[in-house]
Amino acid sequence: MMHVGLTAEAAAQYGELPRSIQPRIDNIIRRLAQWPKVSGVKPLIGRLAGNFRIRTGDYRVVFRVSGDKVIVWKIGDRKDVYLD
Protein backbone atom coordinates (compact mmCIF):
# COMPACT_ATOMS: atom_id res chain seq x y z
CA MET A 1 0.00 0.00 0.00
CA MET A 2 1.32 3.43 -0.97
CA HIS A 3 1.38 6.56 1.13
CA VAL A 4 -0.51 9.38 -0.63
CA GLY A 5 0.38 12.97 0.17
CA LEU A 6 -0.66 16.37 -1.13
CA THR A 7 1.67 19.30 -1.65
CA ALA A 8 0.71 22.59 0.00
CA GLU A 9 -0.42 23.88 -3.41
CA ALA A 10 -2.63 20.84 -4.03
CA ALA A 11 -4.14 21.10 -0.53
CA ALA A 12 -5.00 24.75 -1.17
CA GLN A 13 -6.52 23.87 -4.56
CA TYR A 14 -8.57 21.12 -2.90
CA GLY A 15 -9.95 23.65 -0.42
CA GLU A 16 -11.07 25.91 -3.27
CA LEU A 17 -13.00 23.16 -5.06
CA PRO A 18 -16.79 23.15 -5.02
CA ARG A 19 -18.07 21.15 -2.03
CA SER A 20 -19.83 18.74 -4.41
CA ILE A 21 -16.50 17.80 -6.04
CA GLN A 22 -14.44 17.27 -2.88
CA PRO A 23 -15.87 13.80 -2.06
CA ARG A 24 -15.01 12.66 -5.59
CA ILE A 25 -11.41 13.86 -5.13
CA ASP A 26 -11.30 12.12 -1.72
CA ASN A 27 -12.27 8.89 -3.47
CA ILE A 28 -9.49 9.31 -6.03
CA ILE A 29 -6.93 9.94 -3.28
CA ARG A 30 -8.03 6.74 -1.52
CA ARG A 31 -7.76 4.83 -4.80
CA LEU A 32 -4.23 6.12 -5.41
CA ALA A 33 -3.08 4.29 -2.28
CA GLN A 34 -3.53 1.09 -4.34
CA TRP A 35 -0.96 2.23 -6.94
CA PRO A 36 -0.23 0.77 -9.51
CA LYS A 37 -3.58 -1.05 -9.50
CA VAL A 38 -5.57 2.11 -10.25
CA SER A 39 -7.78 2.31 -13.32
CA GLY A 40 -8.22 5.47 -15.35
CA VAL A 41 -4.67 6.78 -14.86
CA LYS A 42 -2.85 8.23 -17.86
CA PRO A 43 0.82 9.18 -18.09
CA LEU A 44 1.50 12.76 -19.11
CA ILE A 45 3.86 13.70 -21.93
CA GLY A 46 6.04 16.63 -22.92
CA ARG A 47 7.18 18.91 -20.12
CA LEU A 48 4.99 16.95 -17.68
CA ALA A 49 6.50 13.57 -18.56
CA GLY A 50 7.03 11.43 -15.47
CA ASN A 51 3.71 12.57 -13.99
CA PHE A 52 0.27 11.03 -14.23
CA ARG A 53 -3.29 12.25 -14.18
CA ILE A 54 -6.60 10.79 -13.19
CA ARG A 55 -9.91 12.45 -13.90
CA THR A 56 -13.31 12.80 -12.36
CA GLY A 57 -15.71 14.68 -14.57
CA ASP A 58 -14.10 17.97 -15.58
CA TYR A 59 -11.52 17.81 -12.79
CA ARG A 60 -8.02 16.36 -12.87
CA VAL A 61 -5.67 15.15 -10.16
CA VAL A 62 -2.03 15.36 -11.28
CA PHE A 63 0.53 13.31 -9.38
CA ARG A 64 3.92 11.65 -9.47
CA VAL A 65 5.20 8.46 -7.88
CA SER A 66 8.40 8.49 -5.86
CA GLY A 67 9.40 5.23 -4.18
CA ASP A 68 6.50 4.19 -1.97
CA LYS A 69 4.81 7.60 -2.13
CA VAL A 70 2.22 9.08 -4.44
CA ILE A 71 2.54 12.86 -4.40
CA VAL A 72 -0.49 14.82 -5.60
CA TRP A 73 0.79 18.21 -6.71
CA LYS A 74 -2.11 19.72 -8.64
CA ILE A 75 -5.90 19.49 -8.53
CA GLY A 76 -8.13 21.52 -10.77
CA ASP A 77 -10.50 21.97 -13.66
CA ARG A 78 -9.32 20.39 -16.89
CA LYS A 79 -9.32 23.72 -18.71
CA ASP A 80 -6.41 25.10 -16.68
CA VAL A 81 -4.83 22.33 -14.62
CA TYR A 82 -1.97 21.85 -17.10
CA LEU A 83 -1.10 25.56 -17.36
CA ASP A 84 1.97 27.10 -15.60
NUKE-501174 format. One record per residue (C-alpha): residue number from 1; chain; z, x, y. Coordinates in Angstrom, 1 decimal. Each point is the difference from the previous one (the first is absolute). Example, Ala and Ser with C-alpha at 12.3 -4.5 7.8 and 13.67 -1.06 7.14 Angstrom:
residues 2
SITE|miro|marba|zz|xx|yy
SITE|1|A|7.8|12.3|-4.5;
SITE|2|A|-0.7|1.4|3.4;
end
This chain:
residues 84
SITE|miro|marba|zz|xx|yy
SITE|1|A|0.0|0.0|0.0;
SITE|2|A|-1.0|1.3|3.4;
SITE|3|A|2.1|0.1|3.2;
SITE|4|A|-1.7|-1.9|2.8;
SITE|5|A|0.8|0.9|3.6;
SITE|6|A|-1.3|-1.1|3.4;
SITE|7|A|-0.5|2.4|2.9;
SITE|8|A|1.6|-1.0|3.3;
SITE|9|A|-3.4|-1.1|1.3;
SITE|10|A|-0.6|-2.2|-3.1;
SITE|11|A|3.5|-1.5|0.3;
SITE|12|A|-0.7|-0.9|3.7;
SITE|13|A|-3.4|-1.5|-0.9;
SITE|14|A|1.7|-2.1|-2.8;
SITE|15|A|2.5|-1.4|2.6;
SITE|16|A|-2.9|-1.1|2.2;
SITE|17|A|-1.8|-1.9|-2.7;
SITE|18|A|0.1|-3.8|0.0;
SITE|19|A|3.0|-1.3|-2.1;
SITE|20|A|-2.4|-1.7|-2.4;
SITE|21|A|-1.6|3.3|-0.9;
SITE|22|A|3.1|2.1|-0.5;
SITE|23|A|0.8|-1.5|-3.5;
SITE|24|A|-3.5|0.9|-1.1;
SITE|25|A|0.5|3.6|1.2;
SITE|26|A|3.4|0.1|-1.8;
SITE|27|A|-1.8|-1.0|-3.2;
SITE|28|A|-2.5|2.8|0.4;
SITE|29|A|2.7|2.6|0.6;
SITE|30|A|1.8|-1.1|-3.2;
SITE|31|A|-3.3|0.2|-1.9;
SITE|32|A|-0.6|3.6|1.3;
SITE|33|A|3.1|1.1|-1.8;
SITE|34|A|-2.0|-0.4|-3.2;
SITE|35|A|-2.6|2.5|1.1;
SITE|36|A|-2.6|0.8|-1.4;
SITE|37|A|0.0|-3.4|-1.9;
SITE|38|A|-0.8|-2.0|3.2;
SITE|39|A|-3.0|-2.2|0.2;
SITE|40|A|-2.1|-0.4|3.2;
SITE|41|A|0.5|3.5|1.3;
SITE|42|A|-3.0|1.8|1.4;
SITE|43|A|-0.2|3.7|1.0;
SITE|44|A|-1.0|0.7|3.6;
SITE|45|A|-2.8|2.4|0.9;
SITE|46|A|-1.0|2.1|2.9;
SITE|47|A|2.8|1.2|2.3;
SITE|48|A|2.4|-2.2|-1.9;
SITE|49|A|-0.9|1.5|-3.4;
SITE|50|A|3.1|0.5|-2.2;
SITE|51|A|1.5|-3.3|1.2;
SITE|52|A|-0.2|-3.4|-1.6;
SITE|53|A|0.0|-3.6|1.2;
SITE|54|A|1.0|-3.3|-1.4;
SITE|55|A|-0.7|-3.3|1.6;
SITE|56|A|1.5|-3.4|0.4;
SITE|57|A|-2.2|-2.4|1.9;
SITE|58|A|-1.0|1.6|3.3;
SITE|59|A|2.8|2.6|-0.2;
SITE|60|A|-0.1|3.5|-1.4;
SITE|61|A|2.7|2.3|-1.3;
SITE|62|A|-1.1|3.7|0.3;
SITE|63|A|1.9|2.5|-2.1;
SITE|64|A|-0.1|3.4|-1.7;
SITE|65|A|1.6|1.3|-3.1;
SITE|66|A|2.0|3.2|0.0;
SITE|67|A|1.7|1.0|-3.3;
SITE|68|A|2.2|-2.9|-1.0;
SITE|69|A|-0.1|-1.7|3.4;
SITE|70|A|-2.3|-2.6|1.5;
SITE|71|A|0.0|0.3|3.8;
SITE|72|A|-1.2|-3.0|1.9;
SITE|73|A|-1.1|1.3|3.4;
SITE|74|A|-1.9|-2.9|1.5;
SITE|75|A|0.1|-3.8|-0.2;
SITE|76|A|-2.3|-2.2|2.0;
SITE|77|A|-2.9|-2.4|0.5;
SITE|78|A|-3.2|1.2|-1.6;
SITE|79|A|-1.8|0.0|3.3;
SITE|80|A|2.0|2.9|1.4;
SITE|81|A|2.1|1.6|-2.8;
SITE|82|A|-2.5|2.8|-0.4;
SITE|83|A|-0.3|0.9|3.7;
SITE|84|A|1.8|3.1|1.5;
end
